[in-house]
Amino acid sequence: MSLFDLPRLHFAGVATTRLPTGPRNGLIDLATNTVLTHEGPFPVDRPAHDYHAYLNEYGTRYGADGRADPEGPFNALKGWNFAGNGHFAVDSEIVGVETPDGFDTGDLLVGRKVDMWGHYNEYLATTANRARIFDVDPASDLTTTVMVGRLSFGRQGRSHDVGYLVSGGVSGLLPPRWQNDRHVQGVTGHWLAGQLGRATLYQFVVPADEELRWWEEAAGSPALRLLRRLIDEGRADGLVVQFALAGMAPPAAPGPPDQWGLRGTIAPWRAGEPRTAPAGRLLVPVDGGPLHTLSLRLDAEHVTLNMITAVPVAHRLGPPLDLGDLELRTASGDRCLVAVIPSRAYTASAGTSGVVTVAREAGVAAEDEALVITAGGRTLLREQETVLVVDDAAVLLDYEEETEVEVSCFVRGEPAPAGAVRVRQFANPRARPLDPPGDVEIVEVATGEGRLTLRGVRPGTTCVLLAADPAELPEPGHALHDGDAAALWRARLGAIAVRVLPDHRHLDAIPQQDVGFEVLYRHVFAYYELTNTFMKSEVFSLADRFKVETHPRLIWTMCDPKNKGKTYYMPPTRDMSAPQARLLLKFLRRQHTQSPALTPVRAAERRDGGITTRQQLITALRQAATIELAVMLQYLYAAYSVPLYGAGLDRVRSGEWTPEQLRLLCGSGGESLDNGIRGTLITVAREEMIHFLVVNNILMACGAPFYIPDVDFTSINERLAVPLDFALEPLSLGSVTRFIAIEQPESMIPEVGPQTGATHPYGSLSELYADIRQGLQRVPDLFMVDKGRGGGEHHLFLRRSVNDAHPDYQLEVDDLASALFAIDVVTEQGEGNILSEAVEGEPSHFDAFVGIADRLSAQPRAGRAPWAPAYPVVRNPTLRAGRAAGEHVTDIEARQVMGLFNRSYHMMFQLMAQHFGERPDSSLRRSDLMNAAMDVMVGAMRPLGELLVTMPSGRRGRTAGPSFELEEIPAAISRPDVARRAMSLRFDHLAKACHASQVVPERVGDNFALLADFYGRAGRA
């Protein structure tokens, strides 16, 4: 049964958690999500830092030693991680492989990594997705729940060095089990003694039908061969993973992640067994003895005990205490000896993660009797014969929402009917307001399984307890204090932590046109800004109007209620109500249906030799970087040329487009993943930006500087090493045909015989990358960067197929293997079928453009002319006269906006160059410079580009467009303080120029003003 079956893979290591501790301070009305002071509600129109200052002033302070200290760094009202982002991660490896033949110390699994990742984020296309940890009931520290999206194990080093062997999907919440605040001895007197002494068990399953994948190399492990055979033959239905967190390291300062000791086991799982709770016969503590909860199974000759958190430790990460030999006996009559558990069996169980097997006494029948564990004649544990299990024991409900949870009954470890089950709910007196105790309900569990309906009749939090014997439950009206609750939750798997979210139905009455930033902040975001600072410190402040108005689609997709079952859902505390989410959707729709002011238009040959030197390789990589940037810019230009959703609605109303054509081009307007052809172009452009960064990571690993090419579309085709036709053109069947030619795989380019007098060294982009790949392997002593310092982490816009096999990948390049893998990532997205077979819904760039061409070709003509899906923008707009391959824009107002766009484009690269100049191996995601570059792209370049395509160019019948022209190539400024002052000055000039314009949206100037202020303050720091 489950963990008690072989083979078993035992793992150990460290778990890192960033639990948000602000909501635990008791100053929250959980019925309304109102943040309180000791005098009453805190006004949400005041800045969040005012509330944080209040907490700092009134909270009891503690020193690093855990004792009260008026000058200490810790504040009880903010907790030890007020900026917690809810991330959960493990750094562990397999330490023991147990098969029917005993321990296999030679199995290749030993020493391989075990990882628990979050769910793949389809919206941002991310790898390195984190699992999550949060409190269901913020007023209790006994409801800390974990959420895992994917189990992957078997890698050695990075997965593109030695890959995973097994991987599979995980769903649902993992409620805490077998909690014990006294697992670690000797932490009394510390203000976090309950945390530091605690051990908690979690469990999840990977069903065989949840993307469970076995890599070919898994066949090299006898244990994995056996495990797979059990599943393939139907003797197991997937994998069960049990792990325990114990011995949290005392925090030395507020903010850093918490470190826990971790150990666990992977084993076969059968449907019908618990998913989130340990299987077996359950034994619970008697009278506060030293031994804690465990489960066990008897077979003919052995007793196997799951003692993962049963035995206390003297100090953090120490070995289990020696409590002497333990005896397993029957509970009644003569208390017959069933087995002896020698102290050496459980004190030396590190390699088995606390799973202990001992010999069973012959001739003693114990299957139908209760069991006890004794030591020196004292009973330490007694079996709870009837056990009610609720797998989904962590529940968050909207007000008046209903949900059903399954209740399973086990008698001495086996499924059995329980008859009438009593259900009673109890208040948590630390919650505000107190929940009244519920009336007794009766649920029939006649076949071992039953269902219980939970309905959110009043906002707040509660504990629901189930029992087959009503005498086991406290009387109605009894409020559970923490000690009682802990004892009951430790003893019973039939306990449910429930939170009913606030009644926000009044928000549904707010009209869509009234849902501006102020309304959204007051009713949704203020609570999170006041109780937690991670958004402001790691992403962007929810009180920042510009950021919120710039990223409404991103915010909606992260907060869409349909994603609550995903780890990436926001907020990580999962306490946003459905009416609040609907308010977000109204905000998104309002943003997308506001059309911009439309100004009417005034009526292969193969190379011999290949790359053999470092300089040749650097030259080829710079060509690749130039091409990747150029293709990104032309895809963006085509995307900008497509009217926005609001403008498209106007065309539908006027009869120019059909509703189907609006959906084809613009999708759903941002409410879902369907964003039409415009969204596809932007997605491909984002991936091209990743390719540009990847190529630069290779360049920098080889000792070259970060490379910013000057892409001049009036002359670029003459300077490329590949015969490609680059141009800034509107979306049309003709432009898409060019895109197809650019992305065409080498295998599809026909051989036409040897060529002479070729003006381009390479016949295709695919051939260029093939030569780079070979050059990376030919040139000796190529990589100059230290291992582990190969580029800052970045995991956006990487595909599900990459995430499935390499969920740890983040663009790093620090050796040959990582450089080759980076090239494969680029060619996989462009051509397809490089790293994996084609994945449904993830076409290569080539296939995506072929699909777009097919859909455009199928559209009916508009009279005698082809249907026009885009504004009539000019080809290759330029501010420079005399360019034969460009269209000189002469309209004064358009030229002014083009100048602002190009200055913004310059600042985007200035910020990137400064990042790589100052800290090339730090996180890209957490860099203020890289994030500001993203702000410029999204908050300035995009709206300016979308405006330009509606403005007259000076040529009759044609509109203008962005030209992406650089007056000079940006470079890093050697002094960071001077760099920030210079950038502040440039942003200030841009802000004033934008605000002076009659056509530029005000928010673009506001964005530049914010950046000017930020870097001005940074330059003075």
N, C-alpha and C positions, 0 to 999 in steps of 0.2 A: 504494500500500500504506500504509494507516494514516496516520501522521503526514506521510508524504510526498505524500499526496493533498491537493488543494484542494477547498473553501476551508479556510483555517487562520485561527483566531482566537487571537492572541497576547495574553497577559495578564501583568501584573507588579504587584508590591506587597510586602507584608510578611506573613510567617507567624508566628503566635504559638503557642508550644508550652509545655506545663507537664509535661514528662517527669518522673516520679518518680525521683529519683536515689539514694534510700536503699538500694534493693536492689542497687546496683552496688558496695557497699563491700567485698565479699569476705568479710563476716562472716555468711554465710548458708549453711547446708547445704542445697543445692538438692535433695538426694534426699529430705529430710524437711520442708523449709520450717522448719527450726529456726534461730532467731536465736542468734548466737554472740557471746561475748566472746573475748578472747585466752586466757582460761583454760578456756573450755568453754561449754556452752549457758547462755543467760540464763533464769532461772526465770520462767515465764509468770505466776505468781501475784504477782509484784512489779509495781508500777505502771510503766506505759510510760515515764513521765518519768524514772525511774531509769535506764533503758537509754539514753535520749537524753542524759542527763547523762554517762553513761559514754562515749558517742561523742564528746561535746564535750571530754572530758578527754584521751582518747587519740588523737584524730584530728589529723593534721598540719594546721596552720592556714596560711591564705594571705590576703594582702591584696588589695585591690581591683585592684592592678596585676598580679595573678597570680603574684607571687613569695612565697616562704615568709616568713611573718611570725607570730611567736608570739602577737601581739595581733590578728591579722587576723580579719575577719568570717566567712571561709569555713573549713569543716571538711571535710577529705578523706573522712572516714567518713560524713558526712551528704550530701556532694555540694553542689551549688549550689541544689537545689530539693527539699529533704527533704519539703516539703509539696505536691509536685506532684500535681495531680488528674488528669493524663492528658489534659487538654483540648488540642485542636488547632483552630486557627481561622486564616482568611486574610482579609486586607483588601487586595483587589486589584481592578484594573480592566483592561478590554481596551485595549491600547495599539497594536494593529495588526490590520488585517483584510486578509488576502491571498486573492485570487481568481485564476482563470485570466487575468483582464485586468490583473493587477498589484495594487498596494496601493490600497485604497479608503479614502482619508482622510475621505471624507464619509459613510461608513456610520454609521447611528445607533448602532451598537454601540460605537463608539470612545468611551471614557470611562465606559462602563457597568460595573457591578460584576459580579465573579465570586465566588460564595460556595460553600464546601464545608461542608455541614451534617452533623449526625449523623442517625440514624434517629428517626422519630417514636416517642415513648414512649406506647404505648397505655394504660399503667397510670396515669401521672400526667397524660396529655393535655397535653404540653408543646410549646411552640414554642421557638425559639432553641436547638435541640438541638446540642450540640457534637460534632464529630468527635473521634477519640481517637488517642493516640500512646503506645506502650509498647515495652518490650524483651521479645522472645521469650526471650532468654538474658540474665538480669541480670548474668552474669559477663562479658559482652562488650558493647562499645559499637558493635558492627557489626550488630546485629539489630534496630535501632529501626524498628518497624513502625507504619504509619498505617492508620487505619480511617475511611472516609468513608461516610455513609449517603445523602447526596443532593447532587447538583450543581444549582445554580440560578444563572442569569446573565441580565443584561439590566436589572436595576433601576437606578434613578437616584434617589439619596436613599433614603428608606424605601420599602418595596415597596408601601405603601398610598398613596404619593405618585405614583411612576411604577413600575409593577410589573415583575416578571420577564418575560422573553420565552421562555425555555426552562428546563425543569426535568426532572429524572429521577432514578430510584433507582440506588443503587450497592450492591453486595454484595461480601463477601470482604475479606481482608486485603491490604494493599499492602506487600510486602517492600521493603527498601531496595535500590536498584540503583546501579551505577556510582559507588560511594563513593570519595572522594578526600580524604585528610586534608591534602593540600598544595595544595588549590585556592586558598586565600587565603595569600599569601606574608607573611612577616614576623611570624608569631605565635609563633615559637619562644621557649622560656623561660617561657611562661605555663603554669600547672598544668593549664589546659584547652585546650592548644594543639591537641590532636586534634579537639576540638569546634569551636573557633574557626576552624580552617583547613579544615573539612570542607565538601564539597558532596555532596549525595545526591539521586538522582533517584527519583521515584515515578510510578506510572502506574495508571490505572483506566479502566474503560469504563462507559458507560451504554447498555446494549442497548436496542434499539427497543421491546422488549416489557417493559421494567422501568419502567413508569409514565412513559415519555418523553412530555413534554407541551409543546406549542407554543401559546403564547398568540396571540391574533389579531393583536396589534401586531407580532409577529415578521415578518409579511409586509412590513413597511416596510424590512427590511434585505435587500439583494440577496444578501449572503453567507448569511443564514439561509434565504432562499428556495431557494438552490442546495443547501444542506446538507439541507434537508428533502426536496427533490426526489430527491436521491440515495438517501435512506432509503426514501421512498415507492415508488420504482421498483425497490427491491431491489438497487441497486448499492452500498449500504452498509447495515450492520446495526445501526448505532448511532453513538455518539460515543466517541472516545478522548481522554483528558485526561492529558497529561504535565506534570509540574511538578518543579522542582528547588528544594531549600532550600540556601542557601549563605551563608556569612558571618554566623554567629551573633554577635550583639552581646555583647561581654564583660560579664558580669553585674557590676553595681556593688554589689549586696548579695544575700544569700541570699533566695530566695522569689519575687521578681517573675517573671512569665513571660519566656521567652526570645524574642528577636526575631530572625528570619532574613530575609534577602533572598529573594524569591520571584519566579520567572518560569516561565511554562509556555505550553502550546498546546492548543487544542481543535480536533479534526479528525475526518474520517469514520473509522469503524472497520468492518472486515469480520470476520465470524465465521471462525475458523481462524487469525487472527493472535493474537499474545500479548495477554493482558489486562493483565498487570502488568509487562511488560518491553518495552523499545523494539523496534520492528521494524527490518528492514533488515540490511545486511551489517555485521558487527561488527568494528571495529578496536580493538586493545588496545595499551597502552604497551609499548615495548621498552626494557629497561635503564634504567628510571627516568627517562625523558626528560620534558620539561616538558609535553608534550601528553598529555591523558588520553583515556579511552575515548569513542568516538563510533560512530555507525552512519550508513550512507548508502544511497542508491539511485541506480542509473544508469538513465537513459532515453535515447532516441535523441539528444537534443541537450543534455541537462543532467545535472549531478550535484547531488543535494540531500543535504546533510549535516546530521545532527542533532548539533550541537556545543554543546548546552545547558550542559554542564559540562566541555567538553573543554579550554578554554583557561584557564589560571590568571589570577588577578587580583592586583594589587599590594597592594590593601587592601580591606577590607570594603566591598561595594557598588560597588567601582571597576569601570572598564571592563576588558575582557579585555586581557591583555598583548599587545604586538606582537611576535610570534615570527618576523616576516618572512613573505614569501610562502611558502605551503606547496604542495607538489606531490603529486598523487595519481598513483601509478604502479603498473604491474603488478609483482608481486613477483619474477618469474623472468625469465630471459633478458636481454633488453636493457632491462628495466625501462621499458617504453614509457610515455610521459606520457599520462595519461588526462584530467587537468584541472589547472589552476592555481587555487589558492585564495588570492586576494590578501589581504594583511593587512587592508586596508580592509573586506573582506567580513565577516570575523569579529570585528574590533574594534568595528565599528559595528552590531552585531546586536541591540541592545537591543529594537528594535521588532519583531524576529522571534523573540525568546526563544531565540536561538542556532540557529535553523533557517536554513541558508545555502544558496543555490542559485547555482551557477556554470556557465559554459559547458563542454561536453565537447568534447575534441579529436576532430575528424572522423577516421573511418577506423581508430580503435584499438579492437580487440575486447578486452573485459575481462570479459565475463559469465562466462567459464569459467576465469578465472585469479584467483589470490589477489592482493590489493591491499596497497600500503603507502602511507604518507604520509611524505614526506621534507622536510627543510629544510636547505639548504646541503650537500646530499649525505649528510646523516645520517638514518637511518631512525628516525622517532619512533613510528610506529604500524604494526602489522602485522595483517592480517586473520586472524581465527580463522575458518577456512572452515566447520568443522562446529560448530554451536552447539546445545547442549541447553538447552531452556527449561522450567523448572518454574514455572508461574504461581503455584501455591499453595506458595511457598517459605518460608512462615512457619507452622510447625506446632506446636500444643500438643496433647499426647495424655494421656489418663488412663493410669494403669498398666494394662498388658495390653490397652489399646484398640488397634484397628487402623484405619488409614485408607488410602485409595488416593489417590495424586497422579498427575496426568497429566504425561507427559514428551513434549515435542515436539522434533523435530529439524529444523534448518534448515541447508542447505548453501548458502553464499554468499547468504543471505537468503531462500531459497526452501524450502518444505517438501520433505523428502527422507528416504528411509530411512537409518537409522544402523546397522542390524544389531545386534550385541551391544553394549550399553552397560554399562560397568563402574560399580559403585556401591560406595563405601567411606565409612565414617564415622570421625570423628576426635574425639579428646578436646579439651576446652577446659581447659587446666591451671589456669585461674583459678576454675573451678567446683569445688564441693565436693559429693561426692567426684569423683575423676577417672573419666571413663567409659572403659572399655576400647575400643580401636579395633575396629571390626567387621570381619568377614570380607568378602571381595569377593563381591558379588552381580552377577548378569548379568541384564539386562532387554532383551528384544528390542524394538526400535523399528523395525519393518520397513516401516511405511507413513508414517513421519513422526510418528506418535504411538504412545505406549505407556503402560503403567501401572506404577507402583511401589507396593508395599504397605509401609507403615511400621507397625511394631508396638512398643508401649512395653514392652520387656522389662526395663528397669531405669530407675528414676527418675534424673533428672539432665538435662543438656543435652549436645548434640552437634552437630557439623557434618557433613552428608552431602554428599559430592561425587560428581558423575557425569561420566563422560568416555567418548567413543567409543574413545579410544586409552588403554590402561592405563598407558602410559609417562607420560601427563600427570598421573597421580595420585601423591602421595607413597606411600612403602611403608607397609604395615600396621605398626602400632606407633609410627609417627611422630606425636607430639603437636603439633598446630598451635599455635604461639604467635601472638600478635596480628598480627605482621608477615606471617607466612606466610598466615594466614587472610585478612587484608585483601587480599593479592596475589591469592589464589585467588578470593575472592569478587568482586573487581573484574573479574577476567578471565573469569569464568564465570557464565552465567545458570543453569547447572545445579548450583546449590548450594542446600541446604535447611538452614535453622536449625530445630532440633527441640528441644522441651522435653517430657520425660516427667514428669508431675506425680507427687507422692509417693504411695506405696502406703498408702492410708488405709482399707483394707478392714475393719480392726478396728472402725471406727466404726459399721459396719452392725450390729454385735452389741449396741449400746447400746439398751435398750428405750425406746420412746417416752415412757413415763411418767417416765423418768430424765433426759430431755433438758431440763434447766432452764438458766437463764442461765449458771451456773458452768461446766457441761459445754460449752455452746456457745462461751463465751469461750475456754476453755482449748484446745479442739480446732480452732476456726475463726478467731475474731476476734483473738486475741492477736498472731498473726504480723503482721497488718496494722497494729495499733496500735503495734507496736514499730518497724516499718520505714517508717512514713509518718504524717504528721500532718494530712493534708488533711481526713479525715473529722471529726476533732475540731474543726478550725478553721472548716470550711465547712458541715458538716451536723450531726452529733452524734458524740460519742465512742462507739466500739463497746464501751468498758469501762463505759458508763453503763447500768446495769441497767434503770432506768426507761425510758430511750429505746428500748432493744432490746425490752423486753417490751410497750411501747406500739405499736411499729411492726413487728410480725413479718410482716405481709402485705407491707408495702412492701419489707422486706429480702428476703423470699423472691422476689418478682417481679423485683427487680433482679438476684438471684443465680441465678434459675432457669436450669439448663443449656440449656434450649431457646432462651434469649436470648443465647447466646454470640456469635451472629452479628450482634448489634445493638450499636451504639456505646454505648448506655446501660447495658449489662451491667456488673455490679460483681462483683469488684473490677476496676478499669480495667487492672490488670496481668494479668488473665485466668488466674490460676494457682490458682484454687480447684478442688479435685478433686471428682469426682462423689460419693464418700462424704461429703465435707464438705457438699455441697449437700443430700444426702439427710438429713443431720443437721439442717440448717436446716428442711427440710420437716417433720421430726418435731417440731421446736420449734413451728412454726406450727400443726400439727395439735393439739399438746398445748394451746396457748393457746386455740384455737377450740373445743375439745371440753370445756373446763372451763366448765360452766354457772354463771351467777351464783346465789347463794343465793336461791331463790325463796320469798318470804314468802307463804303462802296468803292469798288474799283472804278476808276475813271475809264466811261464807256471804252604636243610636247617632246620640245626636244630634251632628252636626258643629258645632264652634265657629266663630264668625265672628271675624275680627280676628287671633286667634292671638297668639303672644308677640312683643312689639316692644321690650321694655326689659330691661336687665340684671337688675333685681329680679324681674320676671316669670319670667325664665329660671332664676334661682337658686331661686325658689320651686318651679318645676316640677321642677327637678333634685332638690331635697330631697324632693319627693313621690316621685320615682322611686327615690331611695335608700331611703326608708321602705318602699316596696313591695318592692324587691328583698330587703331584710333580712327583712321579714315573710314573704315566700314561702319564703325559706331556712329560717326557724325552723319554719314549719309542716311543711315537708318533712322536716326533721330529727326533729320530734316524731313524725311518722308512721313514720319509719324506726326510731326508738327503740322504738316500740310493737310492732314485730315481734320475736319472740323471737330471741335469738342462735342460732347454729348448734348449739351444745351443748344449749341448751334445746329447740331443735327436734328434735334426736335423741331427747330424752326423750319428746316428744310422739309421735314415730314409734313408739317402743317401747310407749307406752301405747295406741296405736291411734287417737289423736286426729287425727293427720295421716298421710298416706301418704308414702312416700319421694319421690314425684313432687311432692307439695305442699311438702316440705322444700326440694327443688331449686328449685321455683318461687319461694319466698320468700327462701331463703338461698344458693342456688347451690351451689358446691363447697366452701364453708367457707373461702374465701380462697386456695385453691391455684391458681386460674386467674382469668381476667377475668370468669368467670361468677359473679356474686355475687347473682343473683336480684333480686327486686323491691326488697329492702332495699338492695342495692348500687346499683340505679338511683336510688332516692330520695336516697341519700347523694351520688351523682355529680351529680345535678341540683342538690342543695343547694350543693355546692362551686362549681358554675358560677354559681349565684346570688350567692355571696360574691364571685366575680370581677366580676359585674355591679355589685355594691355598690361595689367598689373602683374600677371604671371610671367610674361616675357621680361618685364623689368626686374622681377625677383631673380630670374636666371642671370640677367645682366649683372645685377649687383652682387650675386653670389660669386661671379667670375671676376669681380674687382672693378667693374665699370660703374659709373655713376647712373643714377636714375635718369632715364632718357625721355625728354619731351620733344617730339618732332614738330616741325612747322608744316602743317598740312594745308597747302594752298591748292584749292580745287581748280584754279585756273591753269595750273602747270604740273600737278602731281603725277599725271599719267606718264609724263616724260622722264620722271626721276625714279620710278619704281623698278625693282629687279624682276617683277612679274608683269606680264602683259594683261593688266586688268584695266577696266574702264570705270574710273571713279568719277562721280558727279553728284552734286546736290540737286535733286529733282523731286517734284511732287510724286505722291503715290499714283502709279498708273501701271497698266500691264507692261509697258515698256521698261519702267524702272525696276519692276520686280524681276523681269527677265534678266536685267543686268545683275541683280542680287543673286539670282540662281547661278549665273556664270562664275561669280566671285566665290561662292561656297561649294562649287561642284567638286566632288571627290575625284582624286587622280584616276581611280579605276574607271571612271565614266568618260574620260577624255580620250578620244580616238587616236590611235597611232597612225600617222600619215607619212611615215618614213623620215629619214634623216633630213635635218634642216641646215642650211648654211647661211652665214651672215646674220644670225639672230641678234636682235638688239637687246633682248632681255635674257639674263642668265638662267632664269627659271621659267618653265612653261606654265606653272600654276602655283597657287598658294599651297596646295597640298605638297607639291614637289619641294618648295622652300622649306616647309616644316620637316619633310623627310631628310633633307640635307642637314638641317640643324640637328636633328635627332642623331644622325650618324656622326656629325662633328662633335657633339657632346661626348661621344664614346671614343673618338679618335684622339682628341687633344689631351695631352697628359697634364697632370698637376693643375687642373682647371679651376677648382673651387677653392676660394680663399677665405670663406666664411667659416666660423666655428660651428660645429654640430649643435643644432638646437637654436641657432641664431639666424635662420634663413628666411627672414621676412616676417613682418607682424601678422598675427592671426587675422584672417578674414574668411568668412564662410558664407557670404551672401551670394545668391544667384548661381548656386551649384545644384545639380539636378538630383532627383530622387535616385536614379540609378547609381550615381556616385555615393550618395548618402547610404544606400543599402549595403554597399560593399566596403565603403571607407567613411564611416560616420565621424571619424576623427580628423578628416582632412581639412586643412586651412591654408592652402596655397604655399606652404613653406618650401623653400629650396635651399638645401645646404650640402648636397652631395649629388652624385650622378643619378642614383635611383630616384630621388625626389625631382630632379630636373627632367628626367625622361617621363616620369608620371605626369608632371605639369604639362609637358607637350602633348601627352595623350589626352589629358582633360580638355585642352584647347581643341584638338582635332576631333575628339568625341562630340563636342557640342556643335562644331561646324559641319563635319561630314557624317558623323554617326558611326556606330558599330566598330569603335576602336577599343573601348574598355569593356563593353557588354553588348548583348543583343539589343535591338530596338525595344524601347519601353513605350507601351501605349500611353499616349498623352504627352510624350516627351520627344517630339520630332527634332531631328537635327536642324540646323539653320537651313541647310539645303532643302530638306523635306518640307519645312515650314513655308519656305517661299514657293515651292512647287504647289503646295496646297492653296496659298494665297492667289497664285496665278490662275489656278483652276476656278476658284470662286469668282474672281474678277471677270474671267472669260465668260462665265455663265450668266452675267448680268445683261438684261436687255438694253438696247440702245435708247438714248434719249432723242427720239426723232431720227434724224440722219446721222447724228454724231454719237460716238461712244459715250457711255455713262461716265460722268466725272465724279470720282470719289474724293477729290481733294480741291483745295483752293488753287487757282491758276498761278502758282508761284513761279518766279523766274528760275532758270537753270543757272547754277553757280553764281549767285549774287555776290557782288564785291563793291567795296567802297573805293577801289582803285581804278581810275580810268585807264583805258588803253590795254586792257586784258582781253585778248582775242577769244579765249575760252570762257570768259565770264560775262555776266550781265551787270553793267555798271548801274547801280541804283542811284537815281538822281533826285527823287523826292526828298525834300529837306527833312520833314518829320520822320520819315522812315530811316534816313541816314542817321539821325540822332539816336533812334532806338537801336539801330544796328551797332553804332558805336558803344552804346551802353552794354549791349549783349557781348561784344568782343572784349570789352574791359572786364566783364563778369567772367568770361571764358578764361582770360588771362589770370584772374584772381583764383579761379578754381585750380589751375596748375601751379600757381605760386604757393598755395596752401599745401598741395601735394609735395612739391619740391622741398618745402620747408620741413614737412614731416620726415621725409627720407633723409634730409640733410642732418636733422637733429637726432632722430631716434629710429633708425631704419628697421630695427628688429622688435619694436614695441607693437602693441596691438593696434591694428588699423581701426577696429571697431570702437575702441575706447580713446582714440586720439582726438583731441579738440581740433587739431588741424584738419584731419581727414573728415571729421564730422562737419566742420565748417565748409569744406569743399563740397560735401554732399548738399549742404544747405544752399550753397550758391547754385549748384546744378538744378536742384528741385525748386528752390524758392526764388531764383532770379532768372537763370537761363531758360528754364521751361516756360514761365509765363511771358517772358520777353519774346521767345521764339514763337509761342502761340499767338502773340499779338502781331508780330511782324508779318506773318503769313496772311493777315487780314488787311495790311496797309498797302497803299499804292506804291509801286516801285518807280514810277516815272515813265514806264513804258505802257502804252495803251493796252488795257485788257489783262495786265499781269500785276500780281502782288509781289511784295518783297519777301525776304526771308533772312535768317541768320547766315552769316558768311564764315564764322569760325576763323577769323583772321587775327593773327598775333603780330603786334608791332615789334615785339622782341620775345625771345624765348625766356620764360621765367627761370630763375635759379635760386637756390637756397641762399639766404643771407647768413653769414657766418656767426653773427651775434644774435642769439634768440631775442634779447630784449629790444634790440634795434629792429629786428624783423617784425616784432609785434607792433611797435610804434609805426613803422612804415605801412604795415597792412591796415592799421587803424586809420591812418591818414587816407589811404586809397579808398577804403570802405566809406569813410566820411564824405569824400568827394563824390563817390557813386551815389550815396544816399541823397545828397543835395541835388545832384543832377536828375535823379529819378523823381524826386519830389517837385522839381521845377517843371517837369514835363506834364503836358495836358492829357497825355494818352497812356502813360505807364501806370499800371495799377499801384495804388498807394502802398500795398503790402510789400512790394518789391523794395521800395525805398525804406520802409520800416525795417525790413530784414537787414539791409546794409547798415542802417543806423545801429541796430542791435549788435552786429558784428564789429562795427567801429568802436562801440562802447566796450565790448568784451575785450578786444585786443588792446584798446587803450588802457584799460585797467591792468591787463596782463603785462603790458610794457612798463607800467609804473611799479609793479610788484617787486 
